[in-house]
Structure formats: structure tokens, C-alpha cells
Amino acid sequence: MISYLRRVLVESWLGRVVAIVVFLAFVGWGIGDVIGFISEETDVVARVGQHRIPTRDLAMALRSEMPTITQQMGVKDPSAMSPIMQGQIARQVLQRLIAQAELLEAARQLKIIVPDSAIREEVFALPYFKGPTGQFDRSVFNQRLSAQGLSEQQVLDMIRDDLTVRSLLQPMAQGGTVSSTMFNTLVNYGATTRMVDLISIPVAAQPAPPAPDNATLQRYYANHLWQFGTPELRHARIVVLSPKTVADTITMDDAQLKRVYDEQSSHYNVPETRDIQLVTAPSEADAQKIADAWKLKGNWQTAQSTVKGAASVEMPGARPATIPSDVLKLALFQAPQGQIMGPVKTEMGRSVFRVTKILPAHSTPFADAKQDILQQYRTAAAPSVVTERRRQLQDAIAGKGLDAIPDTVGAAAISGSLDAQGNTAEKQPAPIPASGKLRDAIVHQIFIQKAGDNPNLIEGPDNSWFAVEVDSITPATPRTFEQAKTDVLAAWQADTRHHTADQQATALFLAARQKGSIAGQNASGIQIARDIPFSFANPNKALPSEIASYIPHMNSGQAVMAENTDTFFVAVVTKVFVPNPPASADVMQKLRNNLAQAYGDDLAASYVQALNKRLPAHINNAAIQAALSAAGFGGNAQ
């Protein structure tokens, strides 16, 4: 239940604000800025103004959160952590409780009171308490509370506190706006478009040069001897233990899956949500004026600017429980999509609104969600499983080398021959059960380890482990010119093609830089693409990355040359402009909304951070230890 309610908070805009604030508070004021208790009593762990944080609340939070925090740290059993680390985690959890207590204390001083009717509606709206009919079910409510060891009053208090915090922060977060000057500057920066002409000169498209005489080939052979020998091959046995190799061995029974499904019911059972644009005016006449102008011109900017002093807000993904007014809630969730509605008389004034989007309620059955839940669990649990099984693999290697690796460990084993580039004798990538940096580390270890050395378990990148045993080494052997003549000719021709393409691209680049444009080209092997648009807002995939990295810094008439493994490029910027309009009205409005939301979140976060200075926390160090003990953990919290 606690974890469910926490998800309700964290998955909302309010959760983002609180997460930012807790982080800033923990980093910014640490533990040194709080004032300690003089009393030795341990029933209250912290005091913020008149608000008390009972030790039992910290203990409850530790029981719920400690396993998750320690698993993220790669430790499966919290009791295995040192007392110092347990104390630090307890203080981190306490900081979150303190941040909430500061908000509740501020709400008390401002005389913000949540009515019982709002709590009742919130309880009825929680999917966690709904029965098979989709409605609130008292028996399900009692069952859920009993399973979590919570009383009804405790749950109602938790919900009351959550609604109180929302009432305090939501107006701030929804009051964020972005100035037209800032908005236009950002839009113009992102929308500034450069038209690009691009020449591509593939090396492979260059005509094959005729075969040279033997003297030329022998000279090329002598200068590139390392290319024409047989590389050293090493036959090795490899064992890899990584999150990827253990994932499929991690299981959950249906009961566990169902419990997670129930806890995440807000994710799998989503009520109807609506995107809403709302303007509230103090008088009927002003509200009617807004409605008439909005209906006439149809755009949101008109609605916001018609009456000076009117309050406007957008509420994406609004649910009934987030609307504080019963009258407004009823009107909003009965209105058709797209129509200007109102004025509607509410407690705050006269409101005019438009519902821009309606997402109907939808549910994902448990049977369909099982695999998704299992995959999420495997991804989350795999790092800690690797940490746990590393010892088993190490013991197995110490006992019998790589000859008897238990199937239950989840390690992947393979053997074969490969060269220092990780390729087989047939020049194909060796099928090592790893990729990226881990694969490179394994190949490197094979070629620095002596044949016959006992294998040791080695830590690799990204919480991975591996062991190798080199069985035999086939030394690199040179080939005579006659043996390698075919390969020498192919390599010489490839280098000649590359040189020809380089010369051609250089000549075109110099000409383009002088003229500020690309003239028509009829030479074979040249590809020209003209008027390719490129901007930060819409980077064009038609431009190769080697060129695209230069374009944003170029002016009209400037040229650039670049290459990748098989192609040379020459590009010229022919025009720089800002489209008018920079984007569609929908895109512009979405960007403005996102910026306003970001500013609103920052405003709320700044307010909560300021509360820390105005309402300093008084922490009882002895109670932290008592909370750890009550939660089933030991340690010294000092």
C-alpha cells in the first residue's frame, strides 16, 4: 500500500518536484544544517515547527524502501551492509519525510484544510481499491489494508497529507509561464534552417585501376608486410557472467507477478484523462468576453490575452481527483472535446475552458501484463543476481577450472580460436557472448594471458565478470610475395581508389570554398543532393554525421569536407533562414506548454527548498537508531 501511494505521487508532476527538492536538500544542506534534539526520547525522529515525524513512520519507510535502495547499490541483503551505510540510508529516507513535513507545516501555517469529501473522492478514485466492477469496493479496501498492516485512519491520513501538499504546490507549478522573448529566442535558435548541397564520392565507385607491374606490387608488399601475414590465433575457453546472461534464469511465480500487478494497478488500469485549457475571470462579463473572443478566433493565445488579470492554466492528463472544485470537475468531465465551454461559476470565479484531448479509461489484463512485469523485474534484479552468483562462479573456477561450471549460475561458456581483433580464422566475428567494451576486454585478456595459466575471475565493465583459459597459440606467420600476391593486388587497388576519391573530393572542396556553391558535376562516381534542410529542431538524416556536426556552425557560402570509412563528402551551406512560422501551431503550443511546465516545476521546487531555511528540521539522532532497529536493521546512525 505504501509503495503504491508512493508511485501515485512519483508518477505525477508533483513527484518530479519533490524528487528534485529532496535531492537538492540532501546535497545542499546535508546533515550539518539541522538542529539536534536535546531530549533522549526516541518516539519522534524529527520535528519541523509543530509537525512531528514519528519514529514508527521512518521505520515503516525503511522496511519498504531499504531493500530497493540496497539492490540498486548491488547488495541483495540490506543486513549485510555496514552499520554506517545503514545509517546513511536511514538519513536519506528521513530527508524525504522532512521535506514532506516542511510542506505540511507550511500548509498548516497558511490554514490550508483538505475537506473530508476530497479525501473520500480520492479513495474512491484509486484503482488499488476498486473491485471487479471497476468501482470502489469496501471489502477490497479492507483486504488491501490488512495485507499491508495499516489501519483505515493511517491510510486516510496519508491521503490527506498528499492532497494537502498538492493544494500547496499545484498552483505554483501550474502558474509557470514563459516570456515571449525567451520563447521566441529558443524557437528561432532551434528552427534556424540551413539549406545544404552535398556531394558524395564513394570510394567503391571509383574505377578499378589497371594492375601495376610486379615491381610496384613488391614495393607495396614490402611497405605493408603486416597486412599479408597470417595473424596469431589463440584457442581459448571463455566464461561470461553478466546481467544479460543471468536474465533468463531469473523467475517469479504468478503470486509475485500478481502482487506487482496490483501494486502497479495505476499503470495497468488507467482512468479517463483529459487535456484541458482553462481561463478563470473574476466576473461574469469578463468570462463571457473571453468565451466570445475564444470562439471567434479559436486559438489559446487569444483566450489567455483577452482579459487582463484572468488566470489561465493548461492541465495535460488531468484526472477527476486532481480538480479541487466539484462544480468545475463535473463540467470538465462532461464536456465534449474541442468546444469552448462556459462561463461556469465556481468557487474561484467564472471559468471558460476547452477539452483538447480525451483518453478513455483502459485496462491491461494480468495475463497480458505478466511478461512485461517479468521483464522489468529481470532487468532490475539482474545486477544484484550477478553480484550474488559471482561468488558461486568463483568457487566453481577455483575448484575445477572451467571444466564444471554449474548450469544454475547463469554464466555463458564458449570455446574457439580467434585473432587479436576478435575474428575467427575465416575473418568472421567470433561468437563471444558479450558485446562492446566487455567483448573488447575479453579479447584483450586472451592475448595477454599465457597459454596454460589457470583461469581467474576478472571484473569487466557494467557489472560483468569473465574468465578465460588459453589452450594453445598458433603464431603469426608471414606469407611470401607470391603467396600473398592476390591480396597485395586487391589492397593496392583499394588504396588507389581511396587516393583517387580523396583527390577528387579535395578539388571539389577547394572549388566550392572559392565559389560558395557546388557547380554541376558529370564525373562518374559522384552523387549530388541539393537543398537538404537541416536544423536543431529537425536534423536531417540525409546528411551523414561527419558533415552534420559542422553544419550548425556554418554561414551561407561556407564549405566543408569530411570522410568516413568508405565515402568522401563535400557540403556547402547555400542559405540560412528561420521559417515563418517556425513550426505548426500545435508544435509551438506543445513547446510553450512544456517550457511553462518546466518553469512551474522549478518554481515549486524553489519554494520547497526555501522552506528548509525557514523551517529547519530538528533531528533526534537516537530515534534514527531506534527506527533502524524497529525496521529489523542494526547499525549506528551517528
Secondary structure, 3 states (H helix, E strand, C coil): CHHHHHHHHHCCHHHHHHHHHHHHHHHHHCCCCCEECCCCCCCEEEEECCEEEEHHHHHHHHHHHHHHHHHHCCCCCHHHCCHHHHHHHHHHHHHHHHHHHHHHHHHHHCCCCCCHHHHHHHHHHCHHHECCCCCECHHHHHHHHHHHCCCHHHHHHHHHHHHHHHHHHHHHHHCCCCCHHHHHHHHHHHHCEEEEEEEEEEHHHCCCCCCCCHHHHHHHHHHCHHHCCECCEEEEEEEEECHHHHHHHCCCCHHHHHHHHHHCHHHHEECCEEEEEEEEECCHHHHHHHHHHHHHHCCHHHHHHCCCCCEEEEEEEECHHHCCCHHHHHHHCCCCECCEEEEEEECCEEEEEEEEEEECCEECCHHHHHHHHHHHHHHHHHHHHHHHHHHHHHHHHHHHCCCCCCHHHCCEEEEEEECCCCECCCCCECCCCCCHHHHHHHHHHHCCCCCCCCCCCEEECCCEEEEEEEEEEECCECCCHHHHHHHHHHHHHHHHHHHHHHHHHHHHHHHHHHHCCCCCCCCCCCEEEEEEEECCCCCCCCCCHHHHCCHHHCCCCCEEEEECCCEEEEEEEEEEECCCCCCCHHHHHHHHHHHHHHHHHHHHHHHHHHHHHHCCCEECHHHHHHHHHHCCCCCCCC
